[in-house]
Amino acid sequence: MNRTIEQDREMLKGMPEEKLLDLFFMHIRNLWRVDGLYFLGIEEKFDTEAATEIDANCWKVMGRLEARELKNILNLEKNDITSLMHALRNTSWSLYQEEKEIEASQTRGIYRVTRCRTQETRIHKGLGEFPCQNVRFSYLKSFAEEFNPNIEVNCRICPPNEHPKNVWCQWEFSLKRKE
């Protein structure tokens, strides 16, 4: 039996809202499970450095793609900091984070992960903290650049650097200073 995307959309429209949200979040978890599984496979076959380099390159591309699609889906016409933070809040990365803090003003945005599933899973498995700074930076930088080339990203806290127990990473978004 052949099915079209339109028929799939109709099928999903028929689901109760709570079930649809459960399905949506399951698929986000699956995206991150696949990310973790391929990373662990590369890390095991080669090493953490090689896996991190490949991961950073993948997420750099993903940042551009996700920013472009979210601007369209969310009908974001402005490319200011508050719009960027709204778009970022709707990314698969953000929706995967169980606990986060987001601040946004016209000139500055802060995104802080206070509970990280990826890090907690690695620690639970005895793998230790993942030095994710380069991976996340490449993703967020390309996301911000695609959204607005005049927005810069700065890492304030992120492994492998020291971090407080209640903050895994913190990213700052601001407009580039004109020279």
C-alpha positions in Angstrom: 0.0 0.0 0.0 1.5 3.3 -1.1 1.3 6.3 1.2 2.1 9.9 0.7 3.4 12.6 3.0 0.0 14.2 2.9 -1.6 10.9 4.1 1.0 10.7 6.9 0.1 14.3 7.9 -3.5 13.4 8.1 -2.7 10.3 10.2 -0.8 12.4 12.6 -3.5 15.0 12.8 -5.8 12.3 14.0 -3.7 11.5 17.0 -4.5 13.0 20.4 -2.3 15.9 21.2 -0.5 14.2 24.1 0.3 11.2 22.0 1.6 13.4 19.2 3.9 15.2 21.6 5.1 11.8 23.0 5.8 10.7 19.5 7.6 14.0 18.7 9.8 13.8 21.8 10.6 10.1 21.2 11.9 11.0 17.8 14.1 13.8 19.2 15.5 11.3 21.8 16.1 8.8 18.9 18.0 11.5 16.9 20.3 12.0 20.0 20.6 8.2 20.5 21.8 7.8 17.0 24.2 10.7 17.5 25.6 9.1 20.6 25.8 5.6 19.1 27.7 6.7 16.0 30.0 8.8 18.2 30.7 5.9 20.5 31.4 3.7 17.4 33.9 6.2 16.0 35.4 6.7 19.4 35.9 3.0 19.9 37.4 2.4 16.4 39.6 5.4 16.3 39.7 7.7 19.4 37.8 10.5 21.1 39.7 13.2 19.1 38.7 11.7 15.7 35.1 11.2 16.9 34.9 14.7 18.2 36.3 16.2 14.9 33.7 14.2 12.8 30.9 15.1 15.2 31.8 18.9 15.1 31.7 18.9 11.3 28.3 17.1 11.3 26.8 19.6 13.8 28.3 22.5 12.0 26.2 21.6 8.9 23.2 20.8 11.1 23.4 24.2 12.7 23.0 26.0 9.3 20.2 23.6 8.1 18.3 23.9 11.4 18.5 27.7 11.5 17.3 28.0 7.9 14.4 25.7 8.4 13.3 27.1 11.8 13.3 30.7 10.4 10.9 29.5 7.8 8.7 27.2 10.0 8.4 29.8 12.8 7.9 32.7 10.3 10.7 34.6 11.9 11.2 37.8 9.9 13.5 39.5 12.3 17.1 38.3 12.8 17.7 39.9 16.2 18.9 38.3 19.4 15.4 37.6 20.8 14.4 36.0 17.5 17.6 33.9 17.5 16.9 32.7 21.1 13.3 31.8 20.1 14.6 29.8 17.2 17.3 28.2 19.3 14.7 27.2 21.9 13.0 25.2 19.1 16.0 23.2 18.0 16.4 19.5 18.5 19.3 20.2 20.8 17.3 22.5 23.0 14.2 20.3 23.1 16.4 17.4 24.1 17.8 19.3 27.1 15.6 18.4 30.1 16.6 21.4 32.2 17.9 24.7 30.8 17.8 28.4 31.3 17.3 30.9 28.5 17.6 34.7 28.8 17.1 37.1 25.9 17.3 40.8 25.4 17.8 43.0 22.4 21.6 42.9 22.8 22.4 39.6 24.5 21.2 36.0 24.8 22.2 33.4 27.3 21.6 29.7 26.9 22.5 27.6 29.9 22.2 23.8 30.2 21.7 22.8 33.9 21.0 19.1 33.3 22.6 17.4 30.3 21.3 14.0 29.3 24.4 13.3 27.1 26.8 13.9 29.9 24.8 12.1 32.5 24.5 9.1 30.3 28.2 9.0 29.6 29.0 9.3 33.3 26.4 6.6 34.2 28.2 4.3 31.6 31.6 5.0 33.2 32.8 7.0 30.1 33.5 10.3 31.9 32.6 13.7 30.7 32.6 14.3 27.0 34.7 17.4 26.0 31.8 18.8 23.9 32.9 22.4 23.7 34.2 22.2 20.1 31.2 20.2 18.9 28.6 22.5 20.4 30.5 25.7 19.4 30.6 24.6 15.8 26.9 24.0 15.9 25.9 27.2 17.7 28.3 29.3 15.6 26.9 28.1 12.3 23.3 28.3 13.6 23.9 32.0 14.6 25.7 32.8 11.4 22.9 31.4 9.3 20.4 33.3 11.4 22.4 36.6 11.3 26.1 36.9 10.4 26.4 39.8 12.9 25.6 37.6 15.9 28.6 36.1 17.6 28.7 33.1 20.0 30.9 32.9 23.1 31.4 29.9 25.3 31.3 30.8 28.9 31.2 27.3 30.4 31.5 23.9 28.8 33.5 20.6 29.2 36.4 19.9 29.0 36.7 23.1 31.0 35.7 23.2 34.7 32.0 23.9 35.4 29.8 24.3 38.4 27.9 21.2 39.5 24.6 22.8 38.4 25.7 24.1 35.0 27.0 21.9 32.2 27.4 24.7 29.6 26.6 28.3 29.1 26.6 30.1 25.8 26.4 33.8 25.1 25.0 35.4 22.0 25.6 39.1 21.2 25.8 41.4 18.2 29.3 41.9 16.9 30.8 45.2 17.7 31.3 47.5 14.8 34.9 48.5 14.3 
